[in-house]
Amino acid sequence: QVQIVESGGGLVQPGGSLRLSCAASGSIFSIPLMGWYRQSPGKQRELVADIFLRDERTNYADSVKGRFTISRDNAKNTVYLQMNSLKPEDTAVYYCRVVVSGGGHFWGRGTQVTVSS
């Protein structure tokens, strides 16, 4: 089994910053892909950013390009999401998704990010 633990959410004013962390543990040989998704009320879950193990190639949603940065620490099986210049529309529950070797994928329980003055 694989356990996913997210942290770093909270309340921040517009223009502020937050850093999310997601650590994976358990029966893991390797993690080809790690990423962050978000879901706000009444909307579908959407990809925010992801990062590949092999070449650290990253993908970002257009709405966060230039403001968010995803990175990973392979030794710790951890992925980070640095969020700067936050906007009220970034308010959502942020979920970590981990794809392990063999093709299985696992989700974290989510962490709330609220951007409000």
C-alpha positions, 0 to 999 in steps of 0.5 A: 500500500501507498500512503500520501500525506499532504500539508501546507494549505491554509488561508492567505490574502490575495497576492500572498504565497503558500507552499504545499508538500506531499510525501509518499510512503509505503510499497514504492519502487519508483514514482514516475509522476507526481502532481497536484490537482485542485477542485472547487465547489461545483467544478471538476477536479483539474490538473494544476501541475505535474512533474516526471521523474525521468527528466523532471519535465513539468506541466502547468495549467495555463491559469497558474503558469508564471505563479506556481512552481512544482518541484520534487525531492526523489530521495524523500518521495516528496513533491512541492508546489510553491504558489505565489501571487495567489488569487481568490480564484485559486481557492480550492481543495488541492490534491496530490496524485502519485503514479507509481511504477506498474501504473497504479496511482494514489490520491491524497485526502486534500488540503484546503487553500483559501485566498481571501482578504 
